[in-house]
């Protein structure tokens, strides 16, 4: 009988022992399952942390997370060992999966630590990110499988524990005292397990509080059941003040609506989701990226959702700034019609901005993005040029800057300016080219219009100049004959005519001079207005220039009964200026003074001031009204106009004078009073006069040749116009031997056949060569190099005079020629 109680006691003791061991395993198993579930639930948060690292604090959190994973996986490894060997029945497949998790974690851990330690966007971290994107989901899937297996086993083991407990109660009356001892031991074990669970809770509480993200848990009624201190601090409250409140009491309506929709989706699908929202704190907007993770109970049902809200304000603001900058860039590119593009040399792919595609009339989704496709848009005649220019720029490492055409839709032509720089790797291999393209079609069209307009203007100017030159030549040539022969006829017949008939010659001469002056003024103002008049700056003595002007107008003044005086105590008044221009300006002013003075006097005075010489022209003429003073320098302007016009002229004299003085830096001042008179004051800057050792004023040397007894100087007249030939011969035949040539070839022949002492040269001649060709040839030939040449031509523009001097002429006289003046010039050289 004693054997049965003993056997029963042993059975009961064995059952209690099994119960205690099973309970210990269950406690440990439950702790493992809880840890694994928490790992699975936290996986989304850590995944989010991994791929959204922005601050050093986030990296510190990642390092702490790695330590916690290590600790939890150690416990999980122990659980896998128990399940594989100690559970009844054993669960080797769970042990295998736990080992897979541990191996996968071993591979993932270095990548996480690399990201935590290395700066973002390095080559190593980029590789680590790519690796984690594939491995982290695998780790989570394995974790979910283990959690599911744990929960299933946990449910089965609860039934086994219940049966064991019933067996123990049957024999409880036998082993009461022993049960007390066992219970004490069990309670000690239970206390130890609970302490481990509390330690685990403290560990995860530390994790949530150490996180730099707001962490909260919401139940299926949208009530907050947990929130960490950081999350509660966002609302300036403690966690206990928020726990238990519904979301709509915490968040603004717009944010709550978005959150509620996302929570509903997670509860319905069981899938995690990321949602962005913003809150207004102290009148400043703060953005959060929230990762919502479902939390499940033992049966796999979702009982709540954990949210991990990460502050992305800095990133969001940078993104908004970037978007705004991109918008401004697009607008700027649109306004400037400039697009940008990038060509990957390795992949031969081209991508461009919105304006790039607009300029090329392309749709981004349809453009293949190849270099050949790019060349297809270029005008066929420009493709080889563009391709070669790009290849050369890459080869020589220079910037590409080229203008070419685009041919769009087979008919539309655009002009674009392409610029690009190429980037190379360390070995010198081109990696990519970055460039811009600007639509310059309108600019090119405008430039062409301007060029066409300029060409038309130049053509018009050429036509105008040619017209004026031809007009001058055609008017001066016949006038040369009219006035020249008049002078000869007057010399022969004046003594034979009655005195009252002498004025006939004066009237013809006066009207001829008037016509010649009109032609000269029109030619001169045309060149001054067009800017084609060329000044010949040199040393001038104003004393001598004043004498020349007074001498010119002495006779017209005497004919009107006017007193014309030149007053100066200076012997030399040196300035540097264009002599012809200053002489013309003084002549026009004296001419006007004589013209508009009916009686009294005209006085020209010259005096010296500090570093300046001052010409003063005073007359006792009709004066100038204040109204006309404002426009007296305008072309074709006269105070007396229309049918009541009293004085001759076309109103160019003052305009020409003012422009010549301005070109030479002289100041012109006028004071006038009607019916009293006018005073013009001209101020010139003084200059040291330079001596000229050349033998004539134009810089071309000549030599006076001794004559044999009874020999006359021979003058070669190179002139193709018959009346001019006869006139010059009539002027010269009494004093000189005269030869005639009508072309350059005849002139050369005359020079070879006769000993010529001086040449009178017209510019327009028969044949292909002109007078300037002849003088150029003479100056290059030793035999005739020193023969004086005087240009006598109807081409009377200032440029004609300048061209003659440059070619080698010693002097210049424009037609119509006057016998007295011509003979004077000839004698100065012979």
C-alpha positions in Angstrom: 0.0 0.0 0.0 2.9 2.3 0.7 4.1 1.7 -2.8 1.0 3.3 -4.4 1.2 6.6 -2.5 4.9 6.6 -3.2 4.2 6.0 -6.9 1.5 8.6 -6.8 3.7 11.1 -5.1 6.4 10.5 -7.6 3.9 11.0 -10.4 2.6 14.2 -8.8 6.1 15.4 -8.2 7.0 14.6 -11.8 3.9 16.4 -13.0 4.7 19.5 -10.8 8.2 19.5 -12.0 7.0 19.2 -15.6 4.5 22.0 -14.9 7.2 24.2 -13.4 9.6 23.6 -16.3 6.8 24.2 -18.8 5.8 27.4 -17.0 9.4 28.6 -17.0 9.6 27.9 -20.7 6.3 29.6 -21.4 7.4 32.6 -19.5 10.6 32.7 -21.4 8.8 31.8 -24.6 6.3 34.6 -24.0 9.1 37.1 -23.4 10.8 36.0 -26.7 7.5 36.2 -28.6 6.9 39.7 -27.2 10.4 40.8 -28.2 10.0 39.4 -31.6 6.7 41.0 -32.1 8.1 44.3 -30.9 11.0 43.9 -33.3 8.6 43.3 -36.2 6.5 46.3 -35.2 9.6 48.5 -34.9 11.0 47.3 -38.2 9.0 49.9 -40.2 10.2 52.7 -38.0 13.9 51.7 -38.2 13.5 51.2 -42.0 12.2 54.7 -42.2 15.0 56.0 -40.0 17.6 54.2 -42.2 16.3 55.8 -45.4 15.6 59.3 -44.0 18.8 60.1 -42.1 19.1 63.9 -42.0 20.8 64.8 -38.7 23.6 63.6 -36.4 20.9 62.7 -33.8 19.3 60.3 -36.2 22.6 58.5 -36.6 23.0 58.2 -32.9 19.5 56.7 -32.7 20.5 54.2 -35.4 23.6 53.1 -33.5 21.4 52.6 -30.4 18.9 50.6 -32.4 21.7 48.3 -33.7 22.6 47.6 -30.0 19.0 46.8 -29.1 18.7 44.5 -32.1 21.8 42.6 -31.0 20.4 42.2 -27.4 16.9 41.1 -28.7 18.4 38.6 -31.2 20.5 37.0 -28.4 17.2 36.3 -26.5 15.6 35.1 -29.8 18.5 32.7 -30.4 18.0 31.2 -26.9 14.3 30.8 -27.7 15.1 29.1 -31.0 17.4 26.7 -29.1 14.5 25.8 -26.6 12.1 25.3 -29.4 14.5 23.2 -31.4 15.4 20.8 -28.5 13.4 21.3 -25.3 9.8 21.8 -26.4 7.6 18.8 -26.8 7.3 18.2 -29.6 10.5 20.0 -30.7 10.2 22.8 -33.3 13.4 22.5 -35.4 11.9 24.6 -38.3 11.6 27.6 -36.0 15.2 27.2 -34.9 16.2 27.2 -38.6 14.3 30.4 -39.3 15.8 32.0 -36.2 19.2 31.1 -37.5 18.3 32.6 -40.9 17.3 35.8 -39.1 20.5 35.9 -37.2 22.6 35.3 -40.4 20.6 38.0 -42.3 21.1 40.4 -39.4 24.8 39.6 -39.4 24.9 40.8 -43.0 22.7 43.8 -42.5 24.5 45.1 -39.3 27.7 46.4 -41.1 25.7 48.3 -43.6 23.7 50.0 -40.9 26.8 50.9 -39.0 28.4 52.2 -42.2 25.4 54.5 -42.8 25.5 55.7 -39.2 29.2 56.5 -39.4 29.8 57.7 -43.0 28.6 61.0 -44.5 25.5 60.8 -46.7 25.6 60.3 -50.4 29.1 58.9 -50.5 29.8 56.0 -52.8 29.9 53.5 -49.9 26.6 54.7 -48.4 24.9 54.6 -51.8 25.9 50.9 -52.1 24.7 50.3 -48.5 21.3 51.8 -49.2 20.9 49.6 -52.3 21.8 46.5 -50.2 19.4 47.4 -47.4 16.5 48.0 -49.8 16.5 44.3 -50.6 17.7 42.8 -47.3 15.5 44.7 -44.8 12.2 43.4 -46.3 13.6 39.8 -46.2 14.4 40.3 -42.5 10.9 41.6 -41.8 9.3 38.7 -43.6 11.2 36.1 -41.6 10.4 38.0 -38.4 6.7 37.9 -39.3 6.8 34.2 -39.9 8.5 33.5 -36.6 5.9 35.7 -34.8 3.1 33.8 -36.4 4.6 30.5 -35.4 5.2 31.8 -31.8 1.6 32.8 -31.4 0.3 29.5 -32.7 2.5 27.5 -30.4 1.7 29.8 -27.5 -2.0 29.0 -28.0 -1.5 25.2 -28.1 0.8 25.3 -25.0 -1.9 27.1 -23.0 -4.2 24.0 -23.5 -1.4 21.7 -22.3 -0.8 23.8 -19.2 -4.5 23.6 -18.3 -4.5 19.8 -18.5 -1.4 19.6 -16.4 -3.0 22.0 -13.8 -6.1 19.7 -13.5 -3.9 16.7 -12.9 -2.0 18.6 -10.2 -5.3 19.6 -8.5 -6.4 15.9 -8.3 -3.4 15.0 -6.3 -3.2 18.3 -4.5 -4.6 16.9 -1.2 -1.7 14.3 -1.1 1.1 16.7 -1.7 -0.2 19.9 0.0 2.9 20.4 2.0 5.2 19.6 -1.0 3.0 21.9 -3.1 3.8 24.8 -0.8 7.5 24.3 -1.3 7.0 23.9 -5.1 4.8 27.0 -5.2 7.4 29.1 -3.4 9.9 28.0 -5.9 7.5 28.7 -8.8 6.8 32.2 -7.4 10.5 32.9 -7.3 10.8 31.8 -10.9 7.7 33.8 -11.8 9.1 36.9 -10.1 12.4 36.5 -12.0 10.5 36.2 -15.3 8.3 39.3 -14.5 11.5 41.2 -13.7 12.9 40.3 -17.1 9.6 41.4 -18.8 9.8 44.7 -16.9 13.4 45.1 -17.9 12.3 44.5 -21.5 9.6 47.2 -21.1 12.1 49.6 -19.6 14.5 48.9 -22.5 11.8 49.7 -25.2 10.6 52.7 -23.2 14.2 54.0 -23.2 14.2 53.4 -27.0 11.0 55.3 -27.6 12.1 58.2 -25.3 15.5 58.3 -26.9 14.1 58.5 -30.4 14.2 61.8 -32.1 10.8 61.1 -33.6 7.3 61.4 -32.1 6.0 57.9 -31.3 2.4 57.2 -30.5 -0.2 54.3 -30.5 -3.8 54.7 -31.5 -6.5 52.1 -30.9 -9.4 51.2 -33.3 -11.5 54.1 -31.8 -8.9 56.7 -32.8 -7.9 57.2 -29.2 -4.3 57.7 -28.2 -3.2 54.9 -25.9 0.5 55.8 -25.9 2.7 58.7 -26.8 6.3 59.4 -26.0 7.5 62.6 -24.3 8.8 64.1 -27.6 5.4 63.5 -29.3 3.5 65.1 -26.4 5.9 68.0 -26.3 4.8 69.0 -29.8 1.5 70.0 -28.3 3.2 71.5 -25.2 1.7 68.8 -23.0 2.9 65.8 -20.9 2.2 62.2 -22.2 -0.5 61.6 -19.5 -2.4 64.7 -20.6 -2.8 63.3 -24.1 -3.2 59.5 -23.5 -6.9 58.7 -23.7 -7.8 61.7 -26.0 -9.2 61.1 -29.5 -7.2 62.2 -32.4 -9.7 64.9 -33.4 -9.1 66.6 -30.1 -5.4 66.8 -30.8 -5.0 67.5 -34.5 -6.6 70.3 -36.5 -9.5 69.1 -38.7 -7.6 69.1 -41.9 -4.8 67.0 -40.4 -7.2 64.7 -38.6 -9.1 64.0 -41.8 -5.9 62.9 -43.5 -4.8 60.8 -40.5 -8.1 59.1 -40.1 -8.2 58.1 -43.7 -4.7 56.6 -43.4 -5.5 54.8 -40.1 -8.6 53.3 -41.7 -6.5 52.0 -44.5 -4.0 50.3 -42.1 -6.8 48.7 -40.0 -8.5 47.4 -43.2 -5.4 46.1 -45.1 -3.0 45.4 -42.3 -0.3 47.2 -44.4 2.0 49.9 -43.1 1.7 53.3 -44.8 3.5 56.6 -44.8 1.6 59.9 -44.7 2.8 63.5 -44.6 1.1 66.3 -42.6 1.9 69.8 -41.3 1.2 71.6 -38.1 1.4 75.3 -37.2 3.7 76.0 -34.2 4.2 79.6 -33.1 3.0 80.8 -36.5 5.5 78.6 -38.3 4.6 75.6 -40.3 6.2 72.3 -39.4 6.1 69.2 -41.6 6.1 65.5 -40.5 6.5 62.3 -42.3 4.5 59.6 -40.3 5.0 55.9 -40.7 1.9 54.0 -39.5 2.5 50.4 -38.4 -0.3 47.9 -37.5 0.0 46.2 -34.0 -1.6 42.7 -33.7 -2.8 40.6 -30.8 -2.2 36.9 -30.2 -4.8 36.0 -32.7 -3.3 38.1 -35.5 -6.0 40.8 -35.2 -5.0 44.5 -35.4 -5.8 46.0 -32.1 -3.9 49.3 -32.5 -1.6 51.3 -34.8 1.8 52.7 -33.9 2.8 56.0 -35.5 6.3 57.3 -35.9 6.3 60.9 -36.9 9.6 62.3 -38.2 10.2 66.0 -38.5 11.0 66.8 -42.1 10.6 70.6 -41.9 14.1 71.4 -42.9 14.0 68.9 -45.8 10.5 70.2 -46.8 11.6 73.8 -46.8 14.6 73.0 -48.8 12.4 71.1 -51.2 10.0 74.0 -51.4 12.9 76.4 -52.0 14.3 74.0 -54.6 10.8 73.8 -56.3 10.5 77.6 -56.2 14.0 78.0 -57.7 13.2 75.4 -60.3 10.0 77.3 -61.1 11.9 80.6 -61.4 14.5 78.9 -63.5 11.8 77.6 -65.8 10.3 81.1 -66.1 13.7 82.7 -66.6 14.5 80.1 -69.3 11.2 80.6 -70.9 11.7 84.4 -71.0 15.3 84.2 -72.2 14.4 81.2 -74.4 17.3 79.3 -72.9 17.1 75.6 -72.2 19.7 73.3 -70.5 20.6 69.8 -71.3 23.0 67.0 -70.1 24.6 64.4 -72.3 25.8 61.2 -70.6 28.8 60.2 -72.7 28.9 56.6 -71.3 25.3 55.8 -72.0 24.9 58.3 -75.0 21.7 59.6 -73.5 20.5 63.2 -73.5 18.0 64.7 -71.0 16.9 68.3 -71.1 14.8 71.0 -69.3 11.3 71.9 -70.3 12.5 74.8 -72.3 15.0 72.5 -74.1 12.2 70.4 -75.4 10.1 73.4 -76.3 12.9 74.9 -78.4 13.4 71.6 -80.2 9.6 71.1 -80.5 9.9 67.7 -78.8 7.7 65.8 -76.3 9.9 64.3 -73.5 8.1 61.0 -73.5 8.6 60.6 -77.2 12.2 61.8 -77.5 14.6 58.7 -77.6 17.3 60.8 -75.9 20.1 59.6 -78.1 22.8 61.7 -79.8 21.6 60.7 -83.2 18.1 61.7 -82.3 19.5 65.1 -81.3 21.3 65.4 -84.6 18.1 64.6 -86.5 16.6 67.9 -85.2 19.5 69.9 -86.7 19.3 71.3 -90.2 20.9 68.8 -92.6 23.4 71.4 -93.8 24.6 72.0 -90.2 24.8 68.5 -88.8 28.3 67.7 -89.8 29.5 71.1 -88.5 27.8 70.6 -85.1 29.0 67.0 -84.7 32.6 68.0 -85.6 32.6 71.0 -83.4 31.4 68.9 -80.4 34.0 66.2 -81.0 36.7 68.8 -81.3 35.6 70.5 -78.0 35.7 67.2 -76.2 39.1 66.3 -77.6 40.7 69.6 -76.9 38.8 70.2 -73.6 37.5 73.5 -74.8 34.0 75.1 -74.4 31.6 74.5 -77.3 30.0 77.7 -78.5 28.3 77.4 -81.9 25.4 78.8 -83.7 23.4 76.5 -86.0 20.0 75.9 -87.4 17.2 73.5 -86.4 14.8 72.0 -89.0 11.5 71.2 -87.2 8.7 69.3 -88.9 10.6 69.4 -92.1 9.8 73.1 -92.7 10.3 75.4 -89.6 13.9 76.8 -89.3 15.2 78.0 -85.9 18.5 79.5 -85.1 20.0 78.4 -81.8 23.2 79.1 -79.9 24.6 75.9 -78.3 27.2 76.1 -75.4 28.5 73.3 -73.4 31.4 72.1 -71.1 32.5 68.5 -70.7 33.4 66.8 -67.4 36.2 64.2 -67.3 37.1 61.5 -64.8 40.5 61.2 -63.2 41.8 59.2 -66.2 40.8 61.9 -68.6 37.8 60.1 -70.0 34.8 62.3 -70.8 31.9 61.4 -68.5 29.2 63.9 -69.4 28.6 67.2 -71.2 26.5 69.9 -69.6 25.2 72.7 -71.9 22.6 75.3 -72.8 20.7 76.1 -75.9 19.2 79.5 -76.7 16.7 80.3 -79.3 18.2 83.3 -81.2 15.9 83.1 -84.2 14.4 86.6 -83.7 17.8 88.0 -83.0 19.2 86.6 -86.2 16.2 87.8 -88.2 16.6 91.3 -86.6 20.3 91.3 -87.3 19.6 90.3 -90.9 17.1 93.1 -91.2 19.6 95.6 -89.6 22.3 94.4 -92.0 20.0 94.7 -94.9 19.0 98.2 -93.7 22.6 99.1 -93.2 23.5 97.8 -96.6 20.7 99.8 -98.1 21.9 102.8 -96.2 25.4 102.3 -97.4 24.2 101.7 -100.9 22.1 104.9 -100.5 25.1 106.7 -99.2 27.3 105.4 -102.0 24.6 106.5 -104.5 24.3 109.8 -102.8 28.1 110.3 -102.7 28.4 109.2 -106.3 25.5 111.5 -107.3 27.1 114.5 -105.5 30.5 113.7 -107.0 29.1 113.4 -110.5 26.9 116.5 -110.0 30.0 118.4 -108.9 32.0 117.1 -111.7 29.3 117.8 -114.3 28.6 121.3 -113.0 32.2 122.3 -112.4 33.4 121.1 -115.8 31.2 123.3 -117.9 31.5 126.2 -115.4 35.3 125.8 -115.8 34.9 126.5 -119.5 32.3 129.2 -119.1 34.1 131.2 -116.4 37.6 130.5 -117.9 36.7 131.6 -121.4 34.8 134.5 -119.9 38.0 135.6 -118.2 39.9 135.3 -121.5 37.2 137.2 -123.5 37.0 139.8 -120.8 40.8 140.3 -121.1 40.5 140.8 -124.9 37.3 142.8 -125.2 37.0 144.8 -121.9 39.1 147.7 -123.2 37.0 147.8 -126.4 33.6 148.0 -124.6 32.0 151.0 -123.2 32.4 151.3 -119.4 28.7 150.7 -118.7 29.0 147.3 -120.5 31.8 146.1 -118.2 29.3 145.0 -115.5 28.0 142.3 -117.9 31.2 140.4 -117.2 30.9 141.0 -113.5 27.3 139.7 -113.5 28.3 136.5 -115.3 31.3 136.0 -113.0 29.2 136.7 -109.9 26.4 134.3 -110.8 29.0 131.6 -111.8 30.7 132.0 -108.4 27.3 131.8 -106.7 26.5 128.6 -108.5 29.9 127.1 -107.7 29.5 128.1 -104.0 26.1 126.4 -103.9 27.5 123.2 -105.3 30.5 123.3 -102.9 28.3 123.9 -99.8 25.9 121.0 -100.7 28.8 118.6 -101.1 30.5 119.8 -97.9 27.4 119.6 -95.7 26.6 116.2 -97.1 30.0 114.8 -96.0 29.9 116.6 -92.6 26.4 115.2 -91.9 27.3 111.7 -93.1 30.5 111.7 -91.0 32.7 111.0 -94.0 34.6 114.3 -93.9 38.2 113.6 -93.0 40.1 116.2 -91.2 43.8 116.8 -91.9 45.2 118.0 -88.6 48.4 120.0 -88.9 50.1 123.2 -87.6 48.3 126.4 -88.5 49.3 130.1 -88.0 46.0 131.9 -87.4 47.6 135.2 -88.3 48.3 134.1 -91.9 44.9 132.4 -92.1 43.1 135.6 -91.1 45.0 137.5 -93.8 44.0 135.0 -96.4 40.3 135.3 -95.5 40.3 139.1 -95.5 42.1 139.2 -98.9 39.4 136.9 -100.3 36.6 139.2 -99.3 38.3 142.6 -99.8 36.8 143.1 -103.3 33.2 142.1 -102.4 33.3 144.5 -99.4 34.7 147.4 -101.4 32.0 146.8 -104.0 29.3 147.3 -101.3 31.2 150.3 -99.9 32.0 148.6 -96.6 35.1 149.0 -94.5 36.8 145.6 -94.0 39.7 145.6 -91.5 42.0 143.0 -89.9 43.3 144.0 -86.5 46.0 142.0 -84.7 49.4 142.7 -83.0 50.4 139.1 -83.2 53.0 137.7 -85.6 52.4 134.1 -84.9 49.3 132.3 -83.5 50.1 128.6 -83.7 47.3 126.0 -83.3 46.9 122.4 -84.5 43.7 121.9 -86.5 42.4 121.1 -89.9 43.4 124.1 -92.0 40.8 123.7 -94.7 38.0 123.4 -92.1 39.1 126.5 -90.1 39.6 128.5 -93.3 36.1 127.5 -94.5 34.5 128.4 -91.2 36.1 131.8 -91.1 35.2 132.4 -94.8 31.5 131.6 -94.1 31.4 133.9 -91.1 33.1 136.8 -93.0 30.9 136.1 -96.0 27.7 136.4 -93.9 29.0 139.6 -92.2 29.6 141.2 -95.6 26.3 139.9 -97.0 24.1 141.1 -94.2 25.8 144.5 -93.7 24.5 147.2 -96.0 26.7 150.0 -94.6 29.3 150.5 -92.0 32.1 148.0 -91.4 33.2 144.5 -90.8 36.2 144.0 -88.5 38.2 140.8 -87.9 40.5 140.9 -84.9 42.8 138.3 -83.4 44.3 138.4 -79.9 45.9 136.1 -77.4 44.5 135.0 -74.1 45.9 132.5 -71.6 46.7 129.3 -73.6 44.2 130.4 -76.3 43.8 132.6 -79.4 40.5 134.5 -80.0 39.1 135.6 -83.4 36.4 138.2 -83.1 34.2 139.2 -86.1 32.1 142.3 -85.6 29.7 143.8 -88.1 27.2 146.7 -88.2 24.7 144.6 -90.1 21.0 143.8 -89.7 21.5 141.7 -86.7 19.9 138.4 -85.7 16.6 138.0 -83.8 16.5 136.0 -80.5 14.1 133.5 -82.1 16.4 132.7 -85.0 19.5 132.5 -82.8 18.1 129.2 -81.5 18.1 127.6 -84.9 20.7 129.5 -86.9 23.0 126.4 -87.1 20.4 124.2 -88.7 20.9 123.2 -92.3 19.0 125.1 -95.0 18.0 127.7 -92.4 17.7 131.4 -93.0 15.9 134.1 -91.1 14.5 135.6 -94.3 12.6 132.9 -96.2 9.9 132.4 -98.8 8.8 135.0 -101.4 10.0 137.8 -99.1 13.6 136.4 -99.0 16.0 139.3 -99.4 19.4 137.7 -99.4 20.9 135.0 -101.6 22.1 131.6 -100.4 20.6 128.3 -99.3 21.2 128.5 -95.6 24.2 126.2 -95.2 27.0 128.6 -94.4 26.5 128.8 -90.6 25.8 125.0 -90.4 29.1 124.2 -92.2 31.0 126.7 -90.0 29.7 125.4 -86.8 30.4 121.8 -87.7 34.0 122.6 -88.8 34.7 124.5 -85.6 33.2 121.6 -83.4 35.4 119.1 -85.2 38.5 121.1 -84.4 37.6 121.8 -80.8 37.0 125.5 -81.2 34.3 127.3 -79.2 31.8 129.6 -81.1 29.8 132.3 -79.3 27.4 134.8 -80.9 25.9 138.1 -79.6 23.5 140.0 -81.8 21.0 142.8 -81.7 18.6 143.6 -84.5 19.5 146.7 -86.6 22.7 147.1 -84.5 25.0 144.3 -85.6 26.4 140.9 -84.7 29.6 139.7 -83.0 31.0 136.1 -83.4 33.8 135.0 -81.1 35.9 132.0 -82.0 38.3 130.5 -79.3 41.2 128.1 -80.3 43.6 126.3 -78.0 47.2 127.4 -78.7 50.0 125.0 -79.7 53.7 125.2 -80.4 54.3 125.6 -84.1 56.5 122.9 -85.6 58.9 123.7 -88.4 58.6 121.8 -91.6 61.8 121.1 -93.5 60.1 119.6 -96.5 60.2 121.6 -99.7 56.5 122.1 -100.1 53.6 122.4 -97.8 52.2 119.0 -98.8 55.3 116.9 -98.0 56.2 116.0 -101.6 59.6 117.2 -102.7 60.2 118.9 -106.0 63.1 120.4 -107.8 63.4 123.6 -109.9 65.1 123.0 -113.2 67.4 125.5 -114.9 66.5 126.4 -118.4 68.6 126.8 -121.5 68.7 130.2 -123.2 65.4 130.7 -125.1 63.8 127.5 -123.5 60.4 127.6 -121.9 59.2 125.3 -119.2 57.1 122.5 -120.6 53.9 121.7 -118.9 52.1 118.4 -119.6 48.3 118.8 -119.4 46.6 115.4 -118.8 43.0 116.2 -119.5 40.3 114.4 -121.6 37.7 117.1 -121.7 38.2 119.3 -124.9 36.9 122.6 -123.5 39.2 122.2 -120.5 42.1 121.4 -122.7 41.6 124.5 -124.8 41.1 126.7 -121.7 44.3 125.6 -120.0 46.3 126.0 -123.2 44.9 129.5 -123.6 45.9 130.2 -120.0 49.5 129.0 -120.5 50.6 129.3 -124.1 52.1 132.8 -123.7 54.5 131.6 -120.9 54.9 127.9 -121.3 55.2 125.1 -123.9 52.1 122.9 -123.4 51.6 119.2 -124.3 48.3 117.4 -124.1 47.5 113.8 -123.1 44.0 112.4 -122.7 44.9 109.1 -121.0 47.6 107.6 -118.7 49.2 105.8 -121.6 49.5 109.0 -123.6 50.9 110.8 -120.6 53.6 108.2 -120.1 54.5 108.5 -123.8 54.7 112.3 -123.6 56.9 112.0 -120.5 59.3 109.7 -122.4 59.3 111.9 -125.5 59.6 115.4 -123.9 61.4 117.0 -121.1 58.4 117.8 -118.8 58.9 120.3 -116.0 55.3 120.2 -114.4 52.1 118.1 -114.9 48.6 119.5 -114.6 46.5 116.4 -113.9 42.8 115.7 -114.1 41.5 112.6 -112.3 38.9 111.4 -114.8 40.7 110.2 -118.0 40.1 108.0 -120.9 41.0 104.4 -120.6 41.1 102.1 -117.6 43.5 104.1 -115.5 42.8 107.4 -113.8 45.0 110.4 -112.8 46.0 108.9 -109.5 47.4 105.8 -111.2 49.7 108.1 -113.2 51.0 110.0 -110.2 51.6 106.8 -108.3 53.6 105.5 -111.2 55.6 108.7 -111.5 56.5 108.7 -107.8 57.8 105.1 -108.1 59.9 105.9 -111.2 63.3 107.6 -110.6 63.3 109.6 -113.9 60.0 111.4 -113.1 59.9 111.1 -109.3 60.7 114.8 -108.7 58.4 116.4 -111.3 55.8 118.6 -109.6 52.2 117.5 -110.1 49.2 119.8 -109.6 45.8 118.1 -109.6 43.2 120.2 -111.6 39.9 118.4 -111.4 36.1 118.9 -111.1 36.1 116.3 -108.3 36.0 118.8 -105.4 35.1 116.8 -102.3 37.5 117.0 -99.4 38.2 113.3 -99.8 39.2 114.0 -103.4 41.8 116.5 -102.3 43.0 114.1 -99.6 43.3 111.2 -102.1 45.4 113.4 -104.5 47.8 114.4 -101.7 48.2 110.8 -100.6 48.8 109.6 -104.1 51.8 112.0 -104.5 50.4 115.3 -106.0 52.2 118.5 -104.9 49.1 120.7 -105.0 45.4 120.7 -105.8 43.1 123.1 -107.6 39.4 122.4 -108.1 37.6 123.5 -111.2 36.5 126.0 -112.3 40.1 127.2 -112.7 41.1 130.9 -112.6 44.0 131.9 -114.7 45.6 134.1 -112.1 45.5 131.5 -109.4 46.6 128.7 -111.6 49.6 130.7 -112.9 50.6 131.6 -109.3 50.7 127.9 -108.3 52.6 126.9 -111.3 55.3 129.6 -110.8 55.7 128.5 -107.1 57.0 125.2 -108.4 58.9 126.4 -111.5 
